[in-house]
């Protein structure tokens, strides 16, 4: 068989550094990738000289950085990153360049790690490299003042480190993994599942027992300390210990999408502590039946109810604090978290089928084909930014400009379709992997495939049942799925080649035996 058709069983003898720098193909690829990345970013910044902002989210992150806040309505990790980065540069050009290069660097780190361990054929390498290096999504996410780009890069680095821990563990990996895991945990709530996955990987790795415990324990310990610190800060602010008021608002928001479709005659009485809130929500639903007049009510599995000031959750919050004029926005928002979590959980328990039909199913469809959302236009469709952005980056005014015809972005419109296709192909490839007894084979790819498959499924479950789906949120699972779908197709092709080779050998042996028997006769 040709070397490219061999399925790797053992860990490569050569070092990763040698694989990158002494292999002629890899040297050329890295050089071409570096040139392409620089050219793409230069052209992109010609058309978009200013960073892009999500009006709302981005300015909260800048406020976290400016005021050095310990808690806010969003995770503080990205705000901390902005504050630390400002020590080196206050330019949004430098910041967006760093974010873009970090995303590209982390993607290449993942790719070359998989190439090093699993040795796919050259065609698969070229396709995956082209997909990553020429990916327009990285440009737009890198140019955005949002945690999404940083979290994508951290997640790509995190899974790459896990692959190294599985295949070639060492003490330095424990340190690097703990650092990356902790930073990711402070940046986005999606990282809540990361410590558990990492702990399992350490426990099944080939490390010594004490190193397994150290690797699993340090990550969980640091993340646990962050949870404890954050919860104590919220307790000092509101009098109630909680890690994430955001989860309470989100649960109430999600429950409302189910509750809206419960017939008014079928609505059940609620406990006394929910009665005022429930009446406000029912009144809102009854008065906004006309979706042409109230288009926001026609949305499915969205987050409108938790972020729009005119909605019942905000109206009830303001009613509760009507007499407390000294309460900050953060205190009012955080105080409602536990109540809204309890209310949302109550509604979901009472109307589980409505919840499955009107929230889980639409959200599953969004996960399958995530909406482009805020990435469909530059700077949320505005030529203005908040004063905090002008102050932080030293703009001359609050007006930003582009050299494009308008603010619409069309380059990413293919992503919902692509995401749907790649999810289906991944599922089909996994089925083939199991049917061909991939789990029983002694090979490196089995372990990596199990890790990627587990992350893919857990992320899908987390997003569908406990979060919201959008392209910027799903960028990591899309990249992960694309890479491992390519590797799975490579493995299936190699299995076909292997079976053909074995069948040919059997046929040749049979022919030789027949010739020998004829000669003896």
Secondary structure as UniProt FT lines:
FT   HELIX           3..5
FT   HELIX           16..21
FT   HELIX           24..47
FT   STRAND          52..53
FT   TURN            55..56
FT   HELIX           57..67
FT   HELIX           77..85
FT   TURN            86..88
FT   HELIX           92..118
FT   HELIX           122..133
FT   HELIX           136..142
FT   STRAND          144..145
FT   HELIX           147..167
FT   HELIX           171..187
FT   HELIX           189..193
FT   HELIX           194..204
FT   HELIX           209..238
FT   HELIX           245..259
FT   TURN            260..261
FT   HELIX           264..266
FT   HELIX           272..274
FT   HELIX           275..287
FT   TURN            291..293
FT   HELIX           295..298
FT   HELIX           304..307
FT   TURN            309..310
FT   HELIX           312..320
FT   TURN            321..323
FT   TURN            325..326
FT   HELIX           329..335
FT   HELIX           337..350
FT   HELIX           352..355
FT   HELIX           356..360
FT   HELIX           361..368
FT   HELIX           373..376
FT   HELIX           378..381
FT   HELIX           387..393
FT   TURN            411..414
FT   HELIX           415..435
FT   TURN            436..437
FT   HELIX           438..440
FT   HELIX           444..466
FT   HELIX           471..520
//
